[in-house]
């Protein structure tokens, strides 16, 4: 993995940043899919009926 040392980012930090970005992207896609499907969402728990946690 190519790492930019000028900013003090090691491989662990880069891997973490990519993981967070990917998780946020997945959550956004999942949320938009859920909204388009009009799944019932439990407002108190913030979890849809299929068990995926909704972000936001």
PyMOL commands that set and color helices and strands:
alter all, ss='L'
color gray80, all
select helices_A, chain A and resi 5-7+11-37
alter helices_A, ss='H'
color red, helices_A
select strands_A, chain A and resi 41-42+47-48
alter strands_A, ss='S'
color yellow, strands_A
deselect
rebuild
show_as cartoon
